[in-house]
Amino acid sequence: MDTSFEEKSAWIQLASLVIGLGGYLSFAGILMSNGINVLPAFVPFLVAAIVVIVAINVVGHVAVAIKNRSVEGDERDQLIGCRAESQSAWILGVGVIGAIIALILSVHYFWVVHLLLISLFSSEIIKLVLQVVYYRSGI
Amino acid sequence: MSPSGERIRNQIRELRFHHGEMTQQHLADQIGVTRQTVNAIEGGKYSPSLEVAFKIAYVFGKPLEEVFQFDT
């Protein structure tokens, strides 16, 4: 596949987030199905997910940087990044507003934290998917 | 008349051929973008900024309208 460093970077970030968030949600689902919904029980899994995400990003970007001739982006990368960001940022906004409403309604903070977490990750994943789509299909 | 909705085609592939089969990488280096962006421009997947369009025309020594045209 003929890809620039920035496109490869988008793929690496996307893979890391899907693996990290997918792993966390799997373990969180198991805990919740066992009736556990206290936040401290989830922290180790969240920390593990973040470590996995960072590790995949570091290893992936180093490997790609070694192989690629240039790691510099250009105007096309900037345009694709800006457009993808502007079309995905609303997801985080909806999550934050939802969290505020949930707090007003006295929803347990466990759910508020997860609403914020999922909206943050979803926003980022959609942004990266859009970037990959724009790189492949044109902009 | 507004040409909105029309695609922009270009003669970059032909111009590269007539300039000693200039590589996409060589052109990219001269205009300050990545080779993948030159490839996207050539393939009609990306319309460059005015600045990059002028740089491409300058490299080939052609006026802008001989490099880029509306595909009517």
Backbone of each chain as ProteinMPNN parsed JSONL, in Angstrom:
{"seq_chain_A": "MDTSFEEKSAWIQLASLVIGLGGYLSFAGILMSNGINVLPAFVPFLVAAIVVIVAINVVGHVAVAIKNRSVEGDERDQLIGCRAESQSAWILGVGVIGAIIALILSVHYFWVVHLLLISLFSSEIIKLVLQVVYYRSGI", "coords_chain_A": {"N_chain_A": [[0.847, -1.193, 0.0], [0.607, 2.172, -0.935], [1.537, 4.52, 1.046], [1.701, 7.523, 3.024], [3.754, 8.75, 5.767], [2.05, 9.987, 7.603], [-0.42, 8.818, 7.039], [0.094, 6.168, 7.658], [0.578, 6.562, 10.332], [-1.994, 7.25, 11.214], [-3.297, 4.797, 10.842], [-1.878, 3.231, 12.708], [-2.511, 4.522, 15.139], [-5.259, 4.13, 15.129], [-5.447, 1.32, 15.229], [-4.232, 0.9, 17.727], [-6.026, 2.172, 19.467], [-8.416, 0.765, 19.026], [-7.669, -1.806, 19.841], [-6.807, -1.284, 22.496], [-9.062, 0.024, 23.704], [-11.016, -1.851, 23.101], [-10.071, -4.077, 24.5], [-10.194, -3.086, 27.132], [-12.98, -2.585, 27.406], [-13.932, -5.169, 27.134], [-12.939, -6.483, 29.443], [-14.107, -4.797, 31.328], [-16.776, -5.294, 30.824], [-16.972, -7.931, 31.686], [-16.503, -7.604, 34.449], [-18.677, -5.974, 35.114], [-20.783, -7.655, 34.493], [-20.554, -9.36, 36.539], [-21.59, -7.984, 38.568], [-20.021, -5.952, 39.603], [-19.464, -2.627, 40.126], [-17.832, -0.566, 41.031], [-15.61, 2.051, 40.8], [-12.723, 1.919, 41.426], [-12.089, -0.777, 40.979], [-11.892, -0.973, 38.298], [-9.802, 0.531, 37.522], [-7.135, -0.682, 37.255], [-7.441, -2.053, 34.817], [-7.985, -0.001, 33.092], [-5.59, 1.426, 33.23], [-3.893, -0.523, 32.189], [-4.924, -0.666, 29.591], [-4.247, 1.873, 28.652], [-1.467, 1.703, 28.76], [-1.045, -0.297, 26.844], [-2.003, 1.022, 24.556], [-0.184, 3.191, 24.375], [2.21, 1.756, 24.082], [1.838, 0.351, 21.637], [1.631, 2.528, 19.928], [4.17, 3.77, 20.219], [6.019, 1.744, 19.42], [5.009, 1.171, 16.854], [5.166, 3.682, 15.516], [7.926, 4.193, 15.642], [8.918, 2.063, 14.13], [7.751, 2.618, 11.623], [8.832, 5.134, 11.112], [11.515, 4.522, 10.809], [11.446, 3.101, 8.449], [10.22, 4.808, 6.594], [10.888, 7.358, 4.15], [10.422, 10.057, 4.655], [9.154, 11.836, 7.47], [7.721, 14.036, 7.595], [4.729, 15.945, 7.438], [2.353, 17.338, 5.056], [0.44, 19.887, 3.269], [-1.82, 18.466, 2.46], [-2.043, 16.438, 4.372], [-2.545, 18.043, 6.6], [-5.015, 19.204, 5.897], [-6.66, 16.949, 5.706], [-6.473, 16.021, 8.337], [-7.618, 18.2, 9.751], [-10.214, 18.27, 8.651], [-11.229, 15.751, 9.334], [-11.116, 15.947, 12.103], [-12.92, 18.072, 12.594], [-15.255, 16.852, 11.877], [-15.654, 14.918, 13.726], [-15.466, 15.822, 16.294], [-17.824, 16.537, 17.526], [-18.819, 14.299, 18.786], [-17.451, 13.925, 21.183], [-18.293, 16.284, 22.37], [-21.059, 15.793, 22.66], [-20.895, 13.702, 24.467], [-19.807, 14.995, 26.72], [-21.819, 16.881, 27.323], [-23.831, 15.051, 27.833], [-22.747, 13.84, 30.102], [-22.805, 15.95, 31.904], [-25.563, 16.343, 32.132], [-26.184, 13.838, 33.174], [-24.923, 14.027, 35.66], [-26.411, 16.066, 36.804], [-28.787, 14.716, 37.04], [-28.128, 13.037, 39.023], [-26.903, 10.586, 38.424], [-24.94, 7.682, 39.022], [-21.45, 8.18, 39.604], [-19.776, 6.352, 38.398], [-20.935, 5.605, 35.949], [-20.941, 8.019, 34.696], [-18.226, 8.561, 34.37], [-17.562, 6.509, 32.606], [-19.151, 7.168, 30.455], [-17.93, 9.541, 29.626], [-15.394, 8.552, 29.033], [-15.899, 6.709, 26.952], [-17.026, 8.396, 25.031], [-14.862, 10.063, 24.516], [-12.922, 8.25, 23.466], [-14.416, 7.221, 21.324], [-14.801, 9.483, 19.726], [-12.182, 9.968, 18.948], [-11.579, 7.609, 17.583], [-13.426, 7.688, 15.453], [-12.487, 9.969, 14.19], [-9.973, 9.07, 13.287], [-10.754, 6.987, 11.602], [-12.106, 8.451, 9.637], [-9.954, 9.933, 8.664], [-8.393, 7.901, 7.481], [-10.213, 7.059, 5.529], [-10.396, 9.388, 3.959], [-7.75, 9.552, 3.073], [-7.651, 7.286, 1.471], [-9.843, 7.503, -0.341], [-9.737, 10.037, -1.333], [-9.837, 13.67, -1.22]], "CA_chain_A": [[0.0, 0.0, 0.0], [1.402, 3.381, -1.07], [1.025, 5.419, 2.087], [2.638, 8.453, 3.641], [3.964, 8.527, 7.197], [0.864, 10.435, 8.329], [-1.481, 7.821, 6.884], [0.485, 5.009, 8.479], [0.372, 6.978, 11.727], [-3.434, 7.145, 11.484], [-3.591, 3.361, 10.973], [-1.303, 2.748, 13.971], [-3.321, 5.054, 16.232], [-6.562, 3.467, 15.073], [-5.269, -0.05, 15.734], [-3.946, 0.945, 19.165], [-7.25, 2.537, 20.198], [-9.384, -0.34, 18.931], [-7.176, -2.891, 20.697], [-6.811, -0.831, 23.888], [-10.436, 0.24, 24.18], [-11.713, -3.136, 23.001], [-9.629, -4.885, 25.635], [-10.745, -2.524, 28.37], [-14.431, -2.804, 27.46], [-14.167, -6.6, 27.357], [-12.751, -6.77, 30.868], [-15.112, -4.031, 32.078], [-18.042, -6.017, 30.664], [-16.943, -9.115, 32.569], [-16.68, -7.124, 35.828], [-20.05, -5.478, 35.298], [-21.711, -8.799, 34.473], [-20.451, -9.989, 37.86], [-22.186, -7.059, 39.542], [-19.031, -5.003, 40.154], [-19.531, -1.309, 39.488], [-17.069, 0.446, 41.781], [-14.58, 2.509, 39.862], [-11.345, 1.442, 41.682], [-11.888, -2.125, 40.43], [-11.679, -0.858, 36.849], [-8.602, 1.337, 37.26], [-6.013, -1.453, 36.686], [-7.715, -2.377, 33.414], [-7.835, 1.247, 32.337], [-4.149, 1.693, 33.156], [-3.347, -1.514, 31.248], [-5.34, -0.259, 28.237], [-3.439, 3.042, 28.272], [-0.095, 1.207, 28.511], [-1.086, -0.993, 25.544], [-2.151, 2.051, 23.51], [1.088, 3.92, 24.253], [3.24, 0.831, 23.571], [1.599, 0.12, 20.196], [1.959, 3.778, 19.216], [5.621, 4.004, 20.213], [6.667, 0.722, 18.579], [4.54, 1.353, 15.478], [5.705, 4.903, 14.912], [9.372, 4.043, 15.467], [9.119, 1.151, 12.996], [7.385, 3.315, 10.384], [9.786, 6.234, 10.904], [12.765, 3.938, 10.303], [11.229, 2.64, 7.076], [9.794, 5.885, 5.692], [11.876, 8.342, 3.714], [10.145, 11.33, 5.321], [8.088, 11.806, 8.472], [7.09, 15.345, 7.545], [3.434, 16.038, 6.792], [2.222, 18.486, 4.158], [-0.869, 20.541, 3.312], [-2.883, 17.466, 2.331], [-2.174, 15.816, 5.691], [-3.185, 19.023, 7.489], [-6.418, 19.336, 5.501], [-7.352, 15.707, 6.091], [-6.546, 16.03, 9.799], [-8.582, 19.226, 10.184], [-11.574, 17.888, 8.249], [-11.635, 14.605, 10.155], [-11.319, 16.455, 13.472], [-14.139, 18.879, 12.652], [-16.43, 15.994, 11.691], [-15.767, 13.915, 14.792], [-15.378, 16.462, 17.604], [-19.152, 16.628, 18.135], [-19.085, 13.103, 19.601], [-16.956, 14.245, 22.524], [-19.196, 17.314, 22.889], [-22.304, 15.136, 23.092], [-20.553, 12.946, 25.671], [-19.63, 15.932, 27.84], [-23.154, 17.373, 27.677], [-24.513, 13.908, 28.445], [-22.194, 13.653, 31.44], [-23.332, 17.036, 32.749], [-26.976, 16.005, 32.395], [-26.187, 12.677, 34.073], [-24.577, 14.5, 37.014], [-27.589, 16.811, 37.307], [-29.793, 13.698, 37.379], [-27.535, 12.22, 40.1], [-26.481, 9.253, 37.979], [-23.712, 7.288, 39.718], [-20.275, 8.695, 38.884], [-19.206, 5.242, 37.624], [-21.472, 5.664, 34.599], [-20.509, 9.299, 34.112], [-16.825, 8.375, 33.958], [-17.527, 5.664, 31.414], [-19.725, 7.931, 29.334], [-16.871, 10.448, 29.159], [-14.328, 7.729, 28.462], [-16.333, 6.151, 25.664], [-17.186, 9.486, 24.058], [-13.504, 10.499, 24.151], [-12.323, 7.246, 22.584], [-15.214, 7.136, 20.091], [-14.483, 10.67, 18.938], [-10.839, 9.785, 18.382], [-11.633, 6.502, 16.615], [-14.122, 8.177, 14.253], [-11.562, 10.896, 13.512], [-8.945, 8.291, 12.591], [-11.419, 6.276, 10.492], [-12.328, 9.448, 8.591], [-8.649, 10.232, 8.063], [-8.036, 6.787, 6.597], [-11.136, 7.116, 4.38], [-9.987, 10.511, 3.097], [-6.489, 9.199, 2.417], [-7.899, 6.255, 0.455], [-10.823, 7.867, -1.374], [-9.465, 11.382, -1.833], [-10.494, 14.742, -0.478]], "C_chain_A": [[0.883, 1.244, 0.0], [0.894, 4.428, -0.089], [2.121, 6.317, 2.636], [2.786, 8.108, 5.122], [2.706, 8.879, 7.976], [-0.273, 9.425, 8.215], [-1.164, 6.571, 7.7], [0.267, 5.318, 9.954], [-1.104, 6.855, 12.113], [-3.832, 5.683, 11.682], [-3.092, 2.824, 12.315], [-2.147, 3.228, 15.16], [-4.68, 4.363, 16.295], [-6.466, 2.053, 15.653], [-5.064, -0.039, 17.245], [-5.206, 1.246, 19.966], [-8.276, 1.408, 20.175], [-8.958, -1.489, 19.85], [-7.277, -2.497, 22.173], [-8.217, -0.681, 24.447], [-11.233, -1.067, 24.152], [-11.363, -4.035, 24.17], [-10.243, -4.402, 26.939], [-12.238, -2.823, 28.486], [-14.767, -4.277, 27.671], [-14.05, -6.947, 28.84], [-13.794, -6.034, 31.717], [-16.464, -4.729, 32.001], [-18.121, -7.229, 31.577], [-17.178, -8.694, 34.021], [-18.123, -6.715, 36.072], [-21.055, -6.635, 35.31], [-21.656, -9.574, 35.792], [-20.938, -9.046, 38.951], [-21.223, -6.071, 40.164], [-19.165, -3.676, 39.41], [-18.951, -0.217, 40.387], [-15.834, 0.786, 40.96], [-13.171, 1.966, 40.149], [-11.064, 0.053, 41.103], [-11.542, -2.074, 38.941], [-10.357, -0.153, 36.512], [-7.443, 0.509, 36.694], [-6.213, -1.781, 35.201], [-7.558, -1.142, 32.531], [-6.358, 1.593, 32.16], [-3.5, 0.744, 32.145], [-3.687, -1.125, 29.811], [-4.495, 0.913, 27.752], [-2.003, 2.621, 27.953], [-0.033, 0.514, 27.145], [-1.15, 0.021, 24.402], [-0.831, 2.783, 23.275], [2.155, 3.019, 23.628], [3.073, 0.594, 22.068], [1.984, 1.353, 19.397], [3.465, 3.99, 19.105], [6.314, 3.034, 19.253], [6.296, 0.936, 17.101], [5.157, 2.56, 14.815], [7.22, 4.823, 14.701], [9.652, 3.176, 14.246], [8.843, 1.858, 11.669], [8.383, 4.437, 10.078], [11.106, 5.715, 10.351], [12.625, 3.61, 8.816], [10.95, 3.796, 6.109], [10.91, 6.857, 5.374], [11.683, 9.654, 4.465], [9.023, 11.168, 6.338], [7.347, 13.144, 8.505], [5.724, 15.256, 6.871], [3.423, 17.214, 5.833], [0.797, 19.015, 4.216], [-2.02, 19.549, 3.214], [-3.123, 16.766, 3.67], [-2.9, 16.752, 6.651], [-4.674, 19.148, 7.179], [-7.222, 18.117, 5.942], [-7.52, 15.656, 7.61], [-7.605, 16.991, 10.307], [-10.009, 18.798, 9.864], [-12.088, 16.728, 9.102], [-11.943, 15.051, 11.581], [-12.646, 17.203, 13.582], [-15.395, 18.027, 12.517], [-16.6, 14.954, 12.792], [-15.817, 14.543, 16.186], [-16.732, 16.521, 18.314], [-19.449, 15.435, 19.048], [-18.629, 13.343, 21.043], [-17.859, 15.295, 23.175], [-20.491, 16.72, 23.42], [-22.055, 14.362, 24.388], [-20.44, 13.841, 26.895], [-20.991, 16.486, 28.293], [-23.959, 16.269, 28.364], [-24.049, 13.682, 29.872], [-22.715, 14.721, 32.399], [-24.785, 16.739, 33.125], [-27.063, 14.831, 33.368], [-25.87, 13.09, 35.503], [-25.746, 15.253, 37.633], [-28.671, 15.824, 37.784], [-29.286, 12.726, 38.45], [-27.266, 10.771, 39.688], [-25.148, 8.935, 38.654], [-22.483, 7.675, 38.883], [-19.585, 7.608, 38.043], [-19.655, 5.322, 36.153], [-21.048, 6.96, 33.891], [-19.081, 9.182, 33.576], [-16.77, 7.552, 32.664], [-18.153, 6.335, 30.195], [-18.668, 8.863, 28.739], [-15.76, 9.673, 28.443], [-14.703, 7.225, 27.067], [-16.5, 7.25, 24.617], [-15.827, 10.005, 23.6], [-12.869, 9.529, 23.152], [-13.08, 7.162, 21.253], [-14.891, 8.292, 19.158], [-13.151, 10.491, 18.219], [-10.851, 8.686, 17.313], [-12.316, 6.958, 15.322], [-13.218, 9.128, 13.468], [-10.534, 10.112, 12.691], [-9.53, 7.508, 11.423], [-11.638, 7.245, 9.323], [-11.018, 9.802, 7.884], [-8.261, 9.151, 7.061], [-8.916, 6.797, 5.343], [-10.72, 8.228, 3.426], [-8.672, 10.213, 2.381], [-6.728, 8.235, 1.261], [-8.764, 6.771, -0.696], [-10.564, 9.239, -1.98], [-10.27, 12.413, -1.074], [-10.674, 15.949, -1.393]], "O_chain_A": [[1.793, 1.369, 0.821], [-0.072, 5.137, -0.371], [3.291, 5.94, 2.707], [2.044, 7.285, 5.66], [2.328, 8.162, 8.903], [-1.005, 9.199, 9.178], [-2.039, 5.995, 8.346], [-0.167, 4.463, 10.726], [-1.423, 6.408, 13.214], [-4.609, 5.364, 12.581], [-3.79, 2.059, 12.982], [-2.458, 2.454, 16.065], [-5.184, 4.053, 17.374], [-7.297, 1.645, 16.464], [-5.641, -0.856, 17.963], [-5.434, 0.651, 21.019], [-8.925, 1.129, 21.183], [-9.786, -2.071, 20.551], [-7.768, -3.268, 22.997], [-8.529, -1.191, 25.523], [-12.019, -1.35, 25.057], [-12.233, -4.674, 24.761], [-10.743, -5.19, 27.742], [-12.709, -3.261, 29.536], [-15.768, -4.602, 28.309], [-14.918, -7.602, 29.417], [-14.3, -6.576, 32.7], [-17.212, -4.76, 32.979], [-19.163, -7.528, 32.161], [-17.946, -9.331, 34.742], [-18.717, -7.057, 37.094], [-22.046, -6.602, 36.039], [-22.566, -10.333, 36.125], [-20.715, -9.298, 40.135], [-21.562, -5.414, 41.149], [-18.994, -3.624, 38.192], [-19.488, 0.886, 40.493], [-15.116, -0.097, 40.491], [-12.475, 1.583, 39.209], [-9.919, -0.257, 40.773], [-10.97, -3.017, 38.395], [-9.862, -0.227, 35.387], [-6.812, 0.949, 35.733], [-5.256, -1.784, 34.428], [-7.077, -1.213, 31.4], [-5.93, 2.0, 31.08], [-2.661, 1.157, 31.344], [-2.848, -1.238, 28.917], [-4.077, 0.951, 26.595], [-1.398, 3.116, 27.002], [0.914, 0.712, 26.384], [-0.438, -0.108, 23.406], [-0.409, 2.975, 22.135], [2.911, 3.452, 22.759], [4.048, 0.63, 21.317], [2.584, 1.251, 18.327], [3.976, 4.342, 18.042], [7.09, 3.443, 18.39], [7.155, 0.888, 16.221], [5.623, 2.479, 13.679], [7.738, 5.324, 13.702], [10.51, 3.503, 13.427], [9.604, 1.718, 10.711], [8.735, 4.66, 8.92], [11.744, 6.373, 9.53], [13.551, 3.809, 8.03], [11.383, 3.772, 4.958], [11.765, 7.145, 6.212], [12.656, 10.293, 4.867], [8.056, 10.446, 6.095], [6.463, 13.356, 9.334], [5.572, 14.577, 5.855], [4.37, 17.999, 5.795], [0.029, 18.642, 5.102], [-3.076, 19.759, 3.811], [-4.267, 16.53, 4.057], [-3.759, 16.322, 7.42], [-5.499, 19.193, 8.092], [-8.322, 18.242, 6.48], [-8.585, 15.291, 8.109], [-8.396, 16.648, 11.186], [-10.908, 18.941, 10.693], [-13.24, 16.728, 9.536], [-12.908, 14.591, 12.19], [-13.405, 17.003, 14.531], [-16.469, 18.415, 12.978], [-17.572, 14.198, 12.794], [-16.173, 13.871, 17.154], [-16.794, 16.553, 19.543], [-20.244, 15.553, 19.98], [-19.334, 13.006, 21.995], [-18.157, 15.218, 24.367], [-20.964, 17.094, 24.493], [-22.891, 14.362, 25.291], [-20.918, 13.493, 27.975], [-21.277, 16.551, 29.488], [-24.669, 16.512, 29.34], [-24.852, 13.371, 30.752], [-23.026, 14.436, 33.555], [-25.179, 16.868, 34.284], [-27.899, 14.821, 34.271], [-26.466, 12.576, 36.45], [-26.041, 15.107, 38.819], [-29.362, 16.058, 38.775], [-29.934, 11.721, 38.746], [-27.387, 9.85, 40.496], [-24.318, 9.826, 38.836], [-22.461, 7.53, 37.661], [-18.886, 7.924, 37.081], [-18.854, 5.13, 35.238], [-20.831, 6.993, 32.68], [-18.773, 9.644, 32.478], [-16.016, 7.874, 31.746], [-17.741, 6.102, 29.059], [-18.525, 8.965, 27.521], [-15.261, 10.087, 27.396], [-13.911, 7.31, 26.129], [-16.155, 7.058, 23.45], [-15.655, 10.35, 22.431], [-12.344, 9.945, 22.119], [-12.47, 7.046, 20.19], [-14.729, 8.105, 17.952], [-13.013, 10.819, 17.04], [-10.212, 8.819, 16.269], [-11.845, 6.654, 14.226], [-13.187, 9.095, 12.238], [-10.261, 10.451, 11.54], [-8.892, 7.373, 10.379], [-11.386, 6.902, 8.168], [-10.98, 9.952, 6.663], [-7.854, 9.446, 5.937], [-8.43, 6.573, 4.234], [-10.697, 8.026, 2.212], [-8.497, 10.579, 1.219], [-6.098, 8.342, 0.208], [-8.474, 6.521, -1.866], [-11.115, 9.567, -3.03], [-11.24, 12.096, -0.384], [-11.21, 16.972, -0.967]]}, "seq_chain_B": "MSPSGERIRNQIRELRFHHGEMTQQHLADQIGVTRQTVNAIEGGKYSPSLEVAFKIAYVFGKPLEEVFQFDT", "coords_chain_B": {"N_chain_B": [[-19.455, 32.539, -15.129], [-20.006, 30.003, -12.772], [-17.868, 27.337, -12.11], [-18.557, 25.375, -10.295], [-18.691, 22.152, -8.805], [-17.484, 20.899, -10.883], [-14.783, 18.735, -11.739], [-11.248, 18.988, -11.24], [-8.874, 18.521, -13.655], [-5.565, 17.452, -14.583], [-2.319, 17.921, -16.109], [-0.083, 16.737, -15.171], [1.163, 14.203, -15.221], [1.819, 13.909, -17.961], [3.464, 16.129, -18.274], [5.555, 15.492, -16.552], [6.568, 13.35, -17.938], [7.519, 14.626, -20.246], [9.548, 16.011, -19.151], [11.96, 14.605, -18.958], [11.071, 12.168, -17.889], [10.511, 12.755, -15.187], [10.532, 11.91, -11.773], [7.869, 11.219, -9.407], [8.728, 11.646, -6.847], [10.873, 13.393, -7.179], [9.565, 15.659, -8.164], [7.909, 16.13, -5.969], [9.789, 16.766, -3.985], [10.703, 19.176, -4.985], [8.519, 20.876, -4.785], [7.786, 20.78, -2.193], [6.074, 18.887, -0.926], [4.72, 15.629, 0.015], [5.546, 12.541, -1.725], [3.301, 10.979, -1.957], [1.283, 12.854, -1.946], [1.704, 14.181, -4.369], [1.096, 12.043, -6.018], [-1.606, 11.732, -5.355], [-2.628, 14.16, -6.305], [-2.078, 13.926, -9.044], [-3.727, 11.758, -9.619], [-6.19, 12.878, -9.351], [-7.324, 12.872, -6.848], [-6.94, 14.776, -5.004], [-7.13, 18.244, -4.738], [-4.747, 20.626, -5.077], [-3.456, 23.335, -2.987], [-3.492, 26.82, -3.943], [-0.932, 27.809, -3.834], [0.739, 25.519, -4.002], [-0.106, 24.61, -6.482], [0.795, 26.665, -8.163], [3.526, 26.365, -7.739], [3.976, 23.867, -8.903], [3.379, 24.445, -11.58], [5.421, 26.275, -12.018], [7.724, 24.704, -11.765], [7.535, 23.172, -14.08], [7.661, 25.142, -15.919], [5.404, 26.273, -17.079], [2.294, 28.049, -17.733], [-0.299, 28.316, -15.252], [-2.827, 27.462, -16.165], [-2.215, 25.669, -18.11], [-1.441, 23.501, -16.796], [-3.409, 22.787, -14.941], [-6.855, 22.168, -15.427], [-10.408, 22.74, -15.67], [-12.529, 19.962, -15.663], [-14.654, 19.77, -17.894]], "CA_chain_B": [[-20.163, 31.299, -14.822], [-19.294, 29.241, -11.761], [-17.617, 25.955, -12.494], [-18.673, 24.534, -9.108], [-19.119, 20.792, -9.087], [-16.617, 20.279, -11.888], [-13.52, 18.24, -11.219], [-10.065, 19.59, -11.853], [-7.923, 17.544, -14.187], [-4.241, 18.066, -14.708], [-1.402, 17.335, -17.103], [1.199, 16.52, -14.485], [1.808, 12.967, -15.695], [2.419, 14.196, -19.266], [4.57, 17.091, -18.091], [6.691, 14.754, -15.975], [7.137, 12.55, -19.031], [8.264, 15.518, -21.135], [10.704, 16.56, -18.437], [12.915, 13.518, -18.7], [10.447, 11.171, -17.003], [10.739, 13.198, -13.805], [9.807, 11.047, -10.833], [6.96, 11.911, -8.478], [9.515, 12.05, -5.679], [11.65, 14.578, -7.562], [8.616, 16.779, -8.195], [7.479, 16.377, -4.583], [10.885, 17.452, -3.287], [10.821, 20.562, -5.487], [7.376, 21.719, -4.402], [7.637, 20.718, -0.743], [5.013, 18.002, -0.418], [5.146, 14.231, -0.036], [5.305, 11.867, -3.004], [1.919, 10.501, -1.95], [0.418, 13.986, -2.305], [1.831, 14.336, -5.826], [0.338, 10.931, -6.589], [-3.035, 12.034, -5.169], [-2.956, 15.256, -7.229], [-2.088, 13.335, -10.393], [-4.876, 10.871, -9.748], [-7.433, 13.624, -9.168], [-7.884, 12.625, -5.522], [-6.691, 15.947, -4.157], [-6.882, 19.509, -5.431], [-3.747, 21.319, -4.248], [-3.637, 24.757, -2.712], [-3.036, 27.697, -5.026], [0.522, 27.917, -3.71], [1.356, 24.309, -4.556], [-0.425, 24.58, -7.916], [1.732, 27.579, -8.839], [4.869, 25.767, -7.672], [4.031, 22.8, -9.912], [3.466, 25.115, -12.882], [6.75, 26.9, -12.093], [8.711, 23.64, -12.004], [7.45, 22.752, -15.483], [7.801, 26.316, -16.772], [4.143, 26.44, -17.815], [1.271, 28.807, -17.004], [-1.143, 27.456, -14.408], [-3.947, 26.85, -16.902], [-1.74, 24.55, -18.945], [-1.213, 22.354, -15.9], [-4.711, 22.42, -14.356], [-8.044, 22.624, -16.162], [-11.68, 22.176, -15.239], [-12.933, 18.829, -16.482], [-16.046, 20.084, -18.252]], "C_chain_B": [[-19.348, 30.498, -13.813], [-19.092, 27.807, -12.206], [-17.769, 24.996, -11.305], [-19.217, 23.161, -9.485], [-18.27, 20.099, -10.134], [-15.324, 19.807, -11.224], [-12.367, 18.957, -11.924], [-9.174, 18.466, -12.369], [-6.586, 18.239, -14.379], [-3.382, 17.279, -15.693], [-0.074, 16.951, -16.459], [1.917, 15.271, -15.003], [2.532, 13.224, -17.025], [3.624, 15.132, -19.127], [5.786, 16.41, -17.467], [7.394, 13.949, -17.068], [8.019, 13.415, -19.93], [9.436, 16.208, -20.443], [11.619, 15.409, -17.998], [12.384, 12.458, -17.774], [10.775, 11.487, -15.546], [9.923, 12.312, -12.846], [8.87, 11.889, -9.959], [7.743, 12.425, -7.269], [10.311, 13.32, -5.975], [10.745, 15.812, -7.565], [8.192, 17.154, -6.773], [8.539, 17.156, -3.809], [10.973, 18.925, -3.703], [9.686, 21.457, -5.023], [7.034, 21.603, -2.915], [6.43, 19.959, -0.239], [5.531, 16.562, -0.474], [4.858, 13.638, -1.411], [3.861, 11.389, -3.084], [0.945, 11.619, -2.323], [0.501, 14.269, -3.801], [1.015, 13.262, -6.526], [-1.17, 11.195, -6.498], [-3.477, 13.155, -6.116], [-3.069, 14.709, -8.651], [-3.336, 12.502, -10.636], [-6.213, 11.559, -9.55], [-8.095, 13.393, -7.82], [-7.686, 13.81, -4.574], [-6.417, 17.154, -5.028], [-5.935, 20.339, -4.583], [-4.132, 22.766, -3.972], [-3.111, 25.559, -3.898], [-1.508, 27.775, -5.041], [1.221, 26.704, -4.344], [1.095, 24.212, -6.058], [0.541, 25.48, -8.692], [3.15, 27.004, -8.832], [5.028, 24.678, -8.732], [4.195, 23.418, -11.304], [4.86, 25.725, -13.08], [7.828, 25.863, -12.416], [8.716, 23.233, -13.472], [7.579, 23.927, -16.456], [6.575, 26.576, -17.626], [3.213, 27.364, -17.031], [0.319, 27.837, -16.302], [-2.217, 26.728, -15.204], [-3.519, 25.759, -17.867], [-1.47, 23.3, -18.105], [-2.545, 21.855, -15.337], [-5.846, 22.984, -15.206], [-9.286, 22.042, -15.492], [-12.08, 21.088, -16.217], [-14.401, 19.004, -16.851], [-16.623, 19.062, -19.231]], "O_chain_B": [[-18.14, 30.333, -13.978], [-20.036, 27.14, -12.63], [-17.173, 23.919, -11.306], [-20.078, 23.026, -10.354], [-18.314, 18.877, -10.274], [-14.843, 20.415, -10.268], [-12.503, 19.455, -13.042], [-8.774, 17.576, -11.618], [-6.497, 19.467, -14.341], [-3.683, 16.14, -16.05], [0.945, 16.853, -17.143], [3.132, 15.284, -15.198], [3.683, 12.826, -17.209], [4.656, 14.947, -19.773], [6.922, 16.723, -17.821], [8.621, 13.872, -17.123], [9.111, 13.009, -20.327], [10.22, 16.906, -21.085], [11.983, 15.28, -16.829], [13.126, 11.9, -16.966], [11.241, 10.638, -14.786], [8.757, 12.015, -13.106], [9.055, 13.095, -9.797], [7.457, 13.499, -6.74], [10.411, 14.21, -5.132], [11.107, 16.866, -7.042], [8.126, 18.331, -6.42], [8.223, 18.089, -3.071], [11.276, 19.799, -2.891], [9.868, 22.666, -4.883], [6.104, 22.252, -2.436], [5.826, 20.339, 0.764], [6.638, 16.309, -0.949], [4.037, 14.158, -2.166], [3.263, 11.395, -4.16], [-0.091, 11.367, -2.938], [-0.513, 14.563, -4.434], [0.325, 13.536, -7.508], [-1.916, 10.918, -7.438], [-4.577, 13.103, -6.667], [-4.031, 14.992, -9.365], [-3.923, 12.536, -11.717], [-7.258, 10.908, -9.575], [-9.281, 13.677, -7.651], [-8.22, 13.82, -3.465], [-5.587, 17.109, -5.936], [-6.29, 20.721, -3.468], [-5.005, 23.338, -4.626], [-2.382, 25.041, -4.744], [-0.878, 27.802, -6.098], [2.167, 26.851, -5.118], [1.965, 23.785, -6.817], [1.041, 25.098, -9.75], [3.886, 27.144, -9.809], [6.072, 24.573, -9.376], [5.029, 22.983, -12.098], [5.407, 25.691, -14.183], [8.722, 26.106, -13.226], [9.775, 22.978, -14.044], [7.604, 23.731, -17.671], [6.686, 27.042, -18.759], [3.32, 27.46, -15.809], [0.163, 26.688, -16.716], [-2.494, 25.551, -14.97], [-4.352, 25.013, -18.383], [-1.296, 22.2, -18.631], [-2.782, 20.649, -15.263], [-5.798, 24.133, -15.644], [-9.23, 21.0, -14.839], [-11.988, 21.258, -17.433], [-15.284, 18.45, -16.195], [-17.781, 19.178, -19.633]]}, "name": "protein", "num_of_chains": 2, "seq": "MDTSFEEKSAWIQLASLVIGLGGYLSFAGILMSNGINVLPAFVPFLVAAIVVIVAINVVGHVAVAIKNRSVEGDERDQLIGCRAESQSAWILGVGVIGAIIALILSVHYFWVVHLLLISLFSSEIIKLVLQVVYYRSGIMSPSGERIRNQIRELRFHHGEMTQQHLADQIGVTRQTVNAIEGGKYSPSLEVAFKIAYVFGKPLEEVFQFDT"}
